Amino acid sequence: MLAWRWWREGVEEWRSLTKENLSLYTNASKEIGNIPSVLYSVVKVLNSIGSNFKDEGIDWIYTIISNNKSLNLGDLESNTLYYLEKFLRKFVFINKQKIKEEIKLKNKIIPILDFMIERGSIHGYLLRESIL
């Protein structure tokens, strides 16, 4: 799912990853979101070559988390939480007012932050408090 460790640090887009081929992530989040590496891959890609697709990314993450509330991340937990925190800090910072105004968006963000908090994320707690 393109979450390779070989991407250079700071790479934020890849010309082959376009809106037209994002269905890979949409379908994966719906169909195999119960596999911990899918969530890890999605958030890692959103922090690198998929950074132009933040709004779509929220939908993918929300789909995975809402369909798999007790997802056991196992060995991937610390890295997945790291990338979730990094992604959501940016997203909330940029879209704080929009989140407060749009109930639909807020109803996607809160469950994601709750998921993070349940796994011990202090950043998830602070972000949730900042938008409530």
N, C-alpha and C positions, 0 to 999 in steps of 0.2 A: 504494500500500500504506500510505497514511496517514503517510508520513514527510515531511510538509510542513514547510517552514521557517516557516510562518505560525503554528504553535502557539506560544503565549506561553511564555516561559521559566518553568520550574517547574510547568507543567501535567503532572499525573501520572495523570490518568484522563479518559476521555471516556465519557459515559453510553451512547453508542451502541455502544461496543466492549465486548461482553459475552462470557462463556464460550460462549454459543450461536453466536456468529459468528466464533470463532477458527479455524474450519476454513479460512478464507482463508489464514492463515499456515501451517497444517499442510500444506495442499495445495501452496502455493507452494514451501515448503521441499523437498518431495518432487519436484515436477514441473518447476520452473524454478529450482531452487537453483543451477544452473550459471551463472546470470546474476549478475554481481557486484552489481548494484543490489538484488537480493533480499536478500542478506546485509546490505548497508548499511541497507536499509529496516527489516528485522527488528530490528537492534540499535538503530537510532535510535528506533523505536517503543517498544522495551522501556525506553528511557531517558526516555520521555515518557508519552504516553497509555496505553501498555501496561504500565506498571510494576507493575500488579497481577497480571501473568501471568508472573512470573519463572520458575516451574517449567516451564511450557509453553514459555517462551522458550529455556530450556536445550535442550529437545528439538528445537526448530526449528533452532537454531544447530548442534547436533550433527548433525542430519540433513543440513544443507547441507554442512558441513565433511567429514563422513565419506563422502558421495557425490561430493565434488568436492575431493579432497585437494590438487590442484595448481591450485586456483581462482586465476586472475590477476585481482586487484582493480583493476588499472590506476589510473586517476585517482582512484578512490574509496578507495584503500588507506589513506591517512592518516586520513581521516574515519571509515572503517569500523573501523580499529584503535582510534581514539580512543573511539568508542562501545562497542566490545567491551571495552576496558580499563575504562571507567567502569562498565559493567554488571557485569562479572565481579568487580571489586573489591568492589562492594556485595554481590553474591551470595555470594562466598566469605566475606566478613566475617560476614554473617548466618548462613551455613550451614556454617561451617568444621567443626564437630563432626559434623554430619550427613554431610558429604562424606567425612570420615575413617571413619565407621561403615558407610555404605552403599556397597558396592563398585559397584553399578549406577550410582549417581550419579557416583562418582569416575571410572568408566570413560567417562562422557560429558564430564566437566570436563577431564580430562587431554588428550584429543585437541584440544579447543578451545584450551587454553593452548599446546599444541605448535604448532598452526596460527599462533597469534599470535607465538610465539617465532621460528618460521621466517621471519616477516616483520619481525623485528627488535624485537619488543616486550620491553622490559625488565620492564614490569609483569607481562606474561605469565610470564616466568621467575620473578619473585619470588613470584607467586601459586602457581605450580606447586610451588616449593620449600616454601612454607608448608603445603601439604596432603599432601606426600609423607611 
